[in-house]
């Protein structure tokens, strides 16, 4: 089994076996390119960077977030100030001190929004959802959303009301021009197909 996991992940079979076949995403990002002294991005696995040391367990920083955060923040702030005419001295955070988060409902288990989503779909039979997935997204790993939709409950119309689109991208598919154009088309098609006739 370790050989098979190694083949699918690109990790050394010995590492997979030592990890008892369970590699969390942070260890994966640190281990995958360790021989080159590189770590891969969390928001987008196509980004890499030199880490503080090649022997550590966790990466020092997320190279994809570091590359994206400055331009993304500047663009958003410019948009709200010039286009929306919203002026403020408050700091705009894309991540960071936006706590406190309360995860007490998820103690000793993964945070899951499957049940609240199922409940919303039960209460609103017209609710439809479009899930956009980036192949290189390690913040919300690929296939996680599909897994959740498969577990919405026994009512077949729930999963029938969920659509998926896929991009050669990470968490923020709109940072690449081709993916941005495709995302715009996909969202427009989703909205148009769900308008009342």
Secondary structure, DSSP 8 states (H G I E B T S, - for coil): -HHHHHHHH---HHHHHHTTT---HHHHHHHTTGGGTEEE-SS-TT-EEE-S-SS-SS-SS-HHHHHHHHHHHHHHHHIIIIIS-----S---SSSS------GGGTTS----HHHHHHHHHH-TT--EEEEEETT-TTTTTTHHHHHHHTS-S-HHHHHTEEEEEESS-S-GGGSHHHHHHHHHHHHHHHHHTS--
